[in-house]
Amino acid sequence: MRFKKHLEFEYSFRNIEIVAAVNLLFVILLFFICILNFAAEPGIRADLGRVFPGNSLMRGNVEISLMDDKSVVVNGRSISDDEFTGMLKFAALHKQAVLIKVAQGIPLGRVISIMNKCRNFGVRQVNILTQK
């Protein structure tokens, strides 16, 4: 009986071409890059851990309270949409901060729309105050 001294497997790593292996690595790399880019969820960053006392807010700022009946109360009085835009322009002109007081039942979309109005009229500092 004769045995071969050097045994070689029929299917080994020698048969894989280097170009195909590099192409495969690039495809895998591209796949992970795309997955990581699309995996991030857009949203609003909110730091809810800090608490500050109400008296630390500066006087003369505009306080907007959102009511359950979809009315807007500014500095203690209910106003219309035209008065609201005029008030935002005035606050932006005098560089006043806007404090939005939100109750727990108010939808987030309504708060975001008020914040967008403030930013569109040039108000630089918009704060949100919620109840526990």
C-alpha positions as CSV (number, residue, x, y, z in Angstrom):
1,M,0.0,0.0,0.0
2,R,1.3,3.5,-0.9
3,F,0.4,6.5,1.1
4,K,0.9,10.1,-0.1
5,K,3.3,12.0,2.1
6,H,1.8,15.4,1.5
7,L,-2.0,15.5,1.7
8,E,-3.8,18.5,0.3
9,F,-7.4,19.3,0.7
10,E,-9.3,19.7,-2.5
11,Y,-11.0,22.8,-1.2
12,S,-8.6,25.1,0.6
13,F,-7.9,28.8,1.1
14,R,-5.5,28.7,-1.8
15,N,-8.4,28.4,-4.2
16,I,-10.0,31.7,-3.1
17,E,-8.8,34.6,-5.2
18,I,-7.7,37.7,-3.3
19,V,-9.7,40.1,-5.5
20,A,-13.0,38.3,-4.6
21,A,-12.0,38.4,-0.9
22,V,-11.3,42.1,-1.0
23,N,-14.6,42.8,-2.8
24,L,-16.4,40.8,-0.2
25,L,-14.8,42.8,2.6
26,F,-15.7,46.1,1.0
27,V,-19.4,45.0,0.6
28,I,-19.5,44.0,4.3
29,L,-17.9,47.3,5.3
30,L,-20.4,49.2,3.1
31,F,-23.3,47.3,4.7
32,F,-22.2,48.2,8.2
33,I,-21.7,51.8,7.3
34,C,-25.2,52.1,5.8
35,I,-26.7,50.3,8.8
36,L,-25.0,52.7,11.3
37,N,-26.1,55.8,9.4
38,F,-29.7,54.7,9.1
39,A,-30.0,53.4,12.6
40,A,-29.9,56.8,14.3
41,E,-33.4,58.0,15.3
42,P,-34.0,61.7,14.9
43,G,-35.5,63.5,17.9
44,I,-35.3,66.3,20.4
45,R,-32.7,66.0,23.1
46,A,-34.2,66.9,26.4
47,D,-32.3,67.0,29.6
48,L,-35.0,66.3,32.2
49,G,-32.6,65.8,35.1
50,R,-31.9,69.4,36.1
51,V,-34.4,71.2,38.3
52,F,-34.3,75.0,38.9
53,P,-36.4,77.1,41.2
54,G,-39.0,79.3,39.6
55,N,-37.7,82.5,41.1
56,S,-34.4,82.0,39.4
57,L,-36.0,83.0,36.1
58,M,-35.4,86.6,35.1
59,R,-38.2,89.1,35.4
60,G,-39.7,90.7,32.3
61,N,-39.7,87.4,30.3
62,V,-42.7,86.3,28.4
63,E,-44.7,83.4,30.0
64,I,-46.8,81.4,27.6
65,S,-49.3,78.9,29.2
66,L,-50.9,76.3,27.0
67,M,-54.5,75.5,28.1
68,D,-56.4,72.3,27.6
69,D,-59.0,74.1,25.5
70,K,-56.4,75.0,22.9
71,S,-56.2,78.6,24.0
72,V,-52.9,80.5,24.6
73,V,-52.5,82.6,27.7
74,V,-49.5,85.1,27.7
75,N,-48.5,86.8,30.9
76,G,-51.9,86.0,32.5
77,R,-54.2,87.1,29.8
78,S,-55.7,85.2,26.8
79,I,-54.7,86.6,23.4
80,S,-55.5,86.0,19.8
81,D,-53.1,84.7,17.1
82,D,-52.4,88.2,15.8
83,E,-51.5,89.5,19.2
84,F,-49.4,86.4,19.8
85,T,-47.3,87.0,16.7
86,G,-46.9,90.7,17.7
87,M,-45.9,89.7,21.2
88,L,-43.2,87.2,19.7
89,K,-41.8,90.0,17.5
90,F,-41.6,92.3,20.5
91,A,-39.9,89.6,22.6
92,A,-37.4,89.0,19.8
93,L,-36.7,92.7,19.4
94,H,-36.1,93.2,23.1
95,K,-34.1,89.9,23.4
96,Q,-36.5,88.5,26.0
97,A,-36.7,84.8,26.9
98,V,-39.9,82.9,26.4
99,L,-41.1,80.4,29.1
100,I,-43.7,77.9,27.9
101,K,-45.7,76.4,30.8
102,V,-47.1,73.1,29.8
103,A,-49.6,70.9,31.7
104,Q,-49.3,67.1,31.5
105,G,-52.2,66.5,29.1
106,I,-51.0,68.9,26.3
107,P,-49.8,67.1,23.1
108,L,-46.1,67.4,22.3
109,G,-46.9,68.5,18.7
110,R,-48.6,71.7,20.0
111,V,-45.6,72.6,22.2
112,I,-43.3,72.1,19.2
113,S,-45.4,74.3,17.0
114,I,-45.2,77.1,19.6
115,M,-41.5,76.6,19.9
116,N,-41.2,76.8,16.1
117,K,-43.2,80.0,16.0
118,C,-40.8,81.5,18.6
119,R,-37.8,80.5,16.6
120,N,-39.2,81.8,13.3
121,F,-39.8,85.2,14.8
122,G,-36.2,85.3,16.2
123,V,-36.6,84.5,19.9
124,R,-33.3,83.1,20.9
125,Q,-34.1,81.5,24.3
126,V,-37.1,79.3,24.6
127,N,-37.6,77.3,27.8
128,I,-40.2,74.7,28.8
129,L,-41.6,74.3,32.3
130,T,-43.7,71.2,33.1
131,Q,-45.4,69.9,36.1
132,K,-44.3,66.7,37.9
